[in-house]
Amino acid sequence: MITRAELEKNILLALNAADGVPMPESALVRGVQVLSRPDAPSISDVLDALKFVESKKYADAASVDLEERSWTLTTAGIHKARKL
């Protein structure tokens, strides 16, 4: 079973790979699931870890007109991701 810390790391890595381009939440969740192989975290596990990453101010989400949220790294998140 994958730990929340590993999920957080994979979230930062996935968003860092996007190089500042906002990533739709569904693509982010799927990317984190792929990075987490051979473990298979559930969508809710990834979303819980994403909320924690957001609470630490490493990532921020935006949505337009009730569309799916898109995520990017904050400045703090970029520095954290570069250390991984």
N, C-alpha and C positions, 0 to 999 in steps of 0.2 A: 504494500500500500504506500502510496506517495504521501509525503508530509506536506503540510501547508507551506512550510518554508521553501520546499522544492517547487511547489506550484507558483509561489510568489516570484522565485527566480525565473521560472519559465515565462511568466507574464512579462517580466522586465525584458527578457531576451527577445520575446516575440515583438513587443512594441519597439524595442531598439532596432530590430531588423527592418521595421517599417520606415526608419530614417525620417521621422517627423510627419509622415503622411498619416492622417487619422485612419484607424483601423476599425471597421465595423465590429460590433460586439460578437456576432456569430462567427466571424472569421478569426477573431482573437481567441475565442473559446476553443474552436477547432484546432487552431495552431498550437495552443497550450496542450491540448490532448495529444497531439502528434509529438510534441517535444517531450511529453511525459512517458512515452512508450518505454518499456513494455507495460507499465502501469496504465490503467484506464480510468482516470478520474472522471467522475460524473460532471455534468454541466453545472449542477448546483455546487459541487466542490470547487470548481474553477471560479464560479461567480462569487462564492464566499471569499476566496483568496483575493479576487479582484477588488472586492469591497475593502478588504484589509489594506491592499496596496493603495487604494484611493484614500483611505483614512490616514495613511502615512504621508500623503501628498506626493507620491511618486508618479501617479497617473491621474488624468482628468478626462471626463467624458463630456460630450456635447451631442445634442440632438436637434434636428430641425423639423418643425411641424409634425411632431409625434412619430417621426421615423426612428429607425433603430439607432441606438447610441453608437457613437464612434469614440475611440479612445486614443489618446496620445500620452507620451511621457511628459512630465513637468521637468523643469530644470534639475530639480533634485533627483528625479527618476533617471534622467540621462546620466548624471554623475554616478548614481548607484549602479545602473546597468553597465557602465563602462568598467566598473571594478570587478564584474563577474567573469 
